[in-house]
């Protein structure tokens, strides 16, 4: 930026201080978040302590919820009149653009049906297949070979490591709606520093698996209960290099999967029981966060017991 004419004299050693934030400045995103947050709090919204991007409003039988991601906003609630009031309020403050019923958000397609809401990333999958030249490839029946032998030093180094890293980054985003590829993406993400040809071939196999049904996603059922259930497991000493175990868990809200992860444990477990207990602790932490969020939106957590697939003793 340049100082406007008339604000300085020749030879004067002064600068102007900005009174407002501008795009591109380091503090711009923080200032926007602070302004938007204060605008919601002043009219009675409550910010979630477990998810600072979630705001709720409950008064006289009406309930509203707002989820924000930078300048993209989802608004939902039980009272149409209150939702209209909120839209007018936000438009007056920020000149928002109302896109109508939620159909697409951050690369995730939202499909409404009588059974509930389906979240998928069909367009995202097809874009990746097109970029990699796999639109006409033969589909694979599984995302990963059984008894895989992927290791840090197996095979020749990739000519373009950046291509592998970009692909794994896109696959990581796909795990938002595809829990079935979480484990293989977890494995492949361990070779980002020096990817080799077998690692890249394994990533291509994941794309061939996605070619089977690019529109497959998760169903958030409108007919199931709101109780939370969690399942977890541990693969003891699964990493051939470090002998660290792998934790896997999935959390359900009624019959709908809402959270899942495959993660290498940070400490070497000396037995299968120790690995299982570490997996249980990780799952319990995630489950507690989900319970807090349910309480924030005035729902009974309805917590069910953790269920393990393994031997704890």
Residue, then its C-alpha position, 0 to 999 in steps of 0.5 A: x500500500x501507498x500513503x495517499x497524496x497530501x498525507x506526508x511531506x517530502x523528507x518526512x519519516x512517518x507512516x500511517x497506521x491502518x484502522x481496519x484489517x485488509x485481506x492478505x495481512x497476517x492478522x486479517x483472519x483473526x480480526x474477521x473471526x473476532x468481529x463475527x464472533x462478537x456479532x453473534x454473542x451480542x444477540x445471545x448466541x453461545x460459543x461452544x467450548x468443544x468446537x469454537x466454530x459452533x454457536x448455538x441460540x436457545x430461547x423460548x422453545x426456539x433453537x438455532x445453530x451456526x457453524x462457520x468456516x472462515x466466511x462460509x456459514x451453515x445456519x440451521x434450527x427449529x424455528x423458521x422465523x428465527x432463522x429468517x431473523x438471523x439471516x436479516x441480521x447477518x445481511x445487515x452486518x456483513x452483506x451475506x449471500x444466501x445460497x438457499x438449502x444446503x447442497x454443497x459445503x467445502x467440497x462436500x455434497x449434501x443430499x437430502x432424502x426421506x431417510x436423512x442426509x447423505x454426505x459425499x464427495x463425488x465431484x472431488x473424487x472424479x476431479x482426482x481421477x481426471x487429474x491422475x488420468x484414471x477415469x477409464x481405469x479398471x476398478x479395484x475391489x479393495x483399497x489395499x493389498x492383503x499383507x502389504x509389504x510397504x516400508x520406508x526403503x522399499x523400491x525406487x524413489x519417486x521422480x516427483x515427491x510433490x506429486x505423491x504428497x499432493x495426492x495423499x493430501x487429497x486422499x486425507x480430505x476424502x476420509x471425511x466421508x470415506x471411513x473405509x480408506x482411513x487405514x490405508x491413507x494412514x499408512x501411505x501418509x507415513x512415507x511423505x518425506x521420501x516416497x517411493x514407487x511402491x508407495x505411489x502405486x498403492x495410492x493409485x490402487x486407492x483411487x482405483x478402489x474409489x472408482x467403484x462408487x465415487x458417489x458413496x458417502x455416509x448417511x446421517x439418519x433422521x430415524x435413528x436414536x441420538x445415543x453415542x456408541x464407540x468401537x475401537x481396536x488396536x493392531x499391536x506392533x504393526x509398524x515394521x520399523x518402530x514396532x509401534x501399535x495402531x489405534x483405530x476407532x469409530x463413533x456412531x450417533x445412533x446408526x450414523x458414523x460421525x467420527x473415525x480415525x486410524x492413528x499410530x500410537x506414540x509409545x511402543x506398547x509391550x503387550x496387546x493388552x497395553x495397546x488395547x488400553x491405549x486405544x481405549x483411552x484415545x477413543x474415550x477422549x474423542x467420545x467425551x468431546x462428542x458428549x460435550x458437543x451434544x450437551x452444548x446443543x441441548x441433547x442428552x449424550x445417551x452415552x453407551x459403553x465402549x466396545x473393543x474387538x480384541x483381548x484386554x487381558 
